[in-house]
Amino acid sequence: SSISTSKKDIKAFLVDLKSSWDYFESLVAENSAPLHISGHYENNLQMTIDLLSQNDLVGGISFSQYQKLLSEVAPTNEYVSNVPELSTYIQEKSTLQEIYDEQLNNLLG
C-alpha cells in the first residue's frame, strides 16, 4: 500500500508547518512560577545567612564559635536543658578543665 499525495498538499503542509514553527519560535517563555519560587529560595537563604551571622545565636555565642567548641568537647553526659550560656562556659573553661584534670567532676555530681 502506498500513500499518494499531490505536490500541492505537500506544499500546503510545509507552509502550515513553517507558520507553526515561526509562531512557536516567537513565543516568549513565561517562567513566572519558577522565578517566583527561586525568589523564595533566595529569601530563605538570606534569612539563614542572617541567622547564622548573629553573634549570640547559640547560647550567647556565634555559630562558628559553637562549631569550634563542639569539635573540642565530646558530649559524654546526658542532655540537660537548663545549662548556663556558652559564653559562661568559655569564661570558665580553664576552671572546668582543672576540675576534670584533677578528677573532681565525680564529686560535683
trRosetta pair geometry for C-beta under 8 A, 3 or more apart (Angstrom, degrees):
i j d omega theta_ij theta_ji phi_ij phi_ji
5 9 4.7 -112 -173 75 98 132
5 10 5.8 106 128 -50 125 92
6 9 4.9 101 55 3 77 98
6 10 7.2 -144 97 0 44 86
7 10 5.6 -55 -149 40 37 112
7 11 6.1 38 152 -21 69 106
8 11 5.8 -54 -145 37 29 111
8 12 6.3 30 154 -19 63 107
9 12 5.7 -54 -146 37 30 111
9 13 6.3 33 153 -21 64 106
10 13 5.6 -53 -148 35 31 114
10 14 6.4 28 154 -17 65 106
11 14 5.8 -55 -147 38 31 109
11 15 6.3 33 153 -20 65 105
12 15 5.7 -53 -147 36 31 112
12 16 6.4 30 153 -16 64 106
13 16 5.8 -58 -150 39 30 109
13 17 6.1 32 151 -22 66 108
14 17 5.3 -50 -142 37 33 115
14 18 6.3 36 156 -20 65 102
15 18 5.8 -52 -148 35 29 110
15 19 6.4 32 151 -20 62 106
16 19 5.5 -54 -148 36 32 114
16 20 6.3 31 153 -18 66 105
17 20 5.8 -54 -148 37 30 109
17 21 6.2 34 152 -22 65 107
18 21 5.5 -53 -145 36 31 115
18 22 6.2 33 156 -19 65 105
19 22 5.9 -53 -148 35 28 110
19 23 6.5 32 151 -22 62 106
20 23 5.5 -53 -150 33 33 115
20 24 6.5 26 156 -13 66 105
21 24 6.1 -60 -150 39 29 105
21 25 6.3 25 155 -16 65 109
22 25 5.8 -58 -146 39 30 110
22 26 6.3 27 157 -21 65 110
23 26 6.0 -64 -152 35 26 109
23 27 7.2 40 150 -37 61 95
24 27 5.8 -36 -156 6 39 117
31 34 4.8 -36 175 44 100 110
31 35 5.6 103 113 -23 88 98
32 35 5.8 -61 -143 44 31 110
32 36 5.9 37 157 -26 67 109
33 36 5.6 -55 -145 34 28 114
33 37 6.4 25 157 -16 63 106
34 37 5.6 -55 -145 39 34 110
34 38 6.1 35 156 -21 68 105
35 38 5.6 -51 -142 37 32 111
35 39 6.5 41 152 -25 62 100
36 39 5.7 -50 -158 27 31 115
36 40 7.1 31 146 -16 60 100
37 40 5.6 -51 -158 32 39 112
37 41 6.6 40 146 -18 68 101
38 41 5.3 -47 -148 36 41 115
38 42 6.3 45 150 -22 67 102
39 42 5.6 -51 -147 36 32 113
39 43 6.3 32 153 -18 64 105
40 43 5.6 -54 -146 38 32 111
40 44 6.2 32 154 -18 66 106
41 44 5.7 -55 -145 38 30 110
41 45 6.2 33 154 -21 64 106
42 45 5.7 -53 -147 35 30 112
42 46 6.4 29 154 -17 63 105
43 46 5.7 -54 -148 37 31 110
43 47 6.3 34 152 -21 65 105
44 47 5.5 -52 -146 35 33 114
44 48 6.4 34 153 -19 65 104
45 48 5.7 -54 -150 36 32 111
45 49 6.4 32 152 -18 65 105
46 49 5.6 -52 -146 37 33 112
46 50 6.2 35 153 -19 66 105
47 50 5.7 -53 -147 37 30 112
47 51 6.3 32 152 -21 63 107
48 51 5.6 -53 -146 36 31 113
48 52 6.3 23 158 -12 65 108
49 52 6.0 -59 -144 42 28 105
49 53 6.2 29 155 -24 63 112
50 53 5.7 -61 -148 34 28 114
50 54 7.5 49 151 -43 59 87
51 54 6.2 -35 -169 -6 36 112
51 57 6.7 97 164 -122 68 126
52 57 6.7 10 -132 -85 32 169
52 63 4.8 -47 -156 15 77 158
53 62 7.9 -26 -171 -145 28 108
54 57 4.2 120 77 -64 106 91
54 62 7.0 180 97 -120 49 71
54 63 7.7 80 57 -22 73 96
55 61 7.6 -67 165 -162 59 31
55 62 5.1 -46 -140 -72 42 95
56 60 5.0 -25 -147 -140 95 35
56 61 6.7 29 -125 -28 48 12
56 62 7.4 -33 -54 -68 23 52
56 87 7.8 -31 -124 -40 91 128
57 61 7.6 -50 49 92 68 43
57 62 6.1 54 20 -142 102 39
57 63 5.0 -12 66 -50 145 84
57 66 7.4 -92 82 -12 100 138
58 61 5.9 -37 73 68 81 77
58 62 7.5 19 29 130 91 14
58 63 6.0 101 -9 -96 117 55
58 65 7.9 -166 59 74 109 88
58 66 4.0 24 70 -76 147 151
58 86 6.3 23 117 4 83 148
59 66 7.2 123 37 -99 103 114
59 83 7.7 -21 -125 95 132 105
59 85 5.0 153 174 -155 79 56
59 86 3.5 91 106 -10 124 99
59 87 7.1 -173 131 -7 81 70
59 89 7.8 19 138 9 138 120
60 85 3.7 35 1 -172 141 121
60 86 5.5 -175 56 48 89 75
60 87 3.8 -83 120 -8 126 112
60 88 7.5 68 58 -9 153 75
61 65 4.2 -100 163 88 118 134
61 66 5.7 150 93 -56 109 80
61 69 7.5 74 90 -9 158 139
61 85 7.8 134 -21 166 83 91
61 86 4.6 -80 6 93 119 121
61 87 5.5 162 -57 -65 89 76
61 90 6.9 116 -80 -29 138 136
62 65 4.6 97 56 7 80 102
62 66 6.9 -139 98 -6 43 88
63 66 5.4 -54 -148 36 34 116
63 67 6.4 37 153 -22 66 102
64 67 5.6 -47 -147 33 34 113
64 68 6.6 36 152 -19 63 103
65 68 5.6 -54 -152 36 33 113
65 69 6.3 31 152 -16 67 106
65 86 7.5 143 117 126 113 132
65 90 7.7 -25 175 -77 128 140
66 69 5.8 -55 -147 39 31 109
66 70 6.1 35 154 -24 65 108
66 86 6.6 -3 -99 174 85 175
67 70 5.6 -53 -145 35 29 115
67 71 6.6 28 155 -19 62 104
68 71 6.0 -58 -154 34 30 108
68 72 6.6 22 150 -15 63 109
69 72 5.6 -63 -150 39 35 109
69 73 5.9 -3 165 9 74 114
69 86 6.7 -180 40 -165 172 124
69 89 7.4 78 -150 107 146 133
69 90 7.6 -91 -88 -79 131 91
70 73 6.5 -69 -129 53 25 86
75 79 7.9 19 -177 -80 141 70
77 80 7.6 -10 120 -14 116 106
80 83 5.5 106 98 -56 100 97
84 88 4.2 -57 140 64 127 148
84 89 6.8 157 87 -45 102 78
85 88 4.8 105 65 -3 80 99
85 89 7.5 -139 106 -2 50 83
86 89 5.0 -44 -153 31 48 119
86 90 6.5 53 148 -23 69 96
87 90 5.6 -46 -152 30 36 114
87 91 6.7 37 149 -17 63 103
88 91 5.7 -54 -151 37 35 111
88 92 6.1 6 158 4 69 114
89 92 6.2 -73 -140 54 26 93
89 93 6.2 60 154 -70 65 82
89 96 7.4 -12 -153 -9 73 155
90 93 5.7 -15 -149 -29 29 117
92 95 4.9 -55 -169 44 77 116
92 96 5.6 79 131 -25 90 101
93 96 5.7 -59 -146 39 30 110
93 97 6.2 32 156 -23 66 106
94 97 5.6 -51 -146 34 32 114
94 98 6.5 36 153 -22 63 103
95 98 5.7 -53 -152 33 32 113
95 99 6.6 36 148 -22 64 102
96 99 5.5 -49 -152 31 36 115
96 100 6.6 28 153 -11 66 104
97 100 5.9 -58 -151 41 33 106
97 101 6.0 36 151 -23 68 108
98 101 5.5 -51 -140 37 31 114
98 102 6.2 18 161 -7 65 110
99 102 6.3 -66 -147 46 23 100
99 104 4.8 -93 -159 66 72 105
99 105 5.5 99 139 -67 101 77
99 108 7.0 7 -173 -22 135 143
100 103 7.2 28 -174 -82 36 37
100 104 7.8 -93 -65 43 21 70
100 105 5.3 22 -95 -36 65 128
103 106 6.8 -2 169 10 78 106
104 107 5.2 -50 -171 34 67 118
104 108 6.6 67 136 -27 81 102
105 108 5.7 -57 -153 30 39 112
106 109 7.7 43 175 -69 37 44
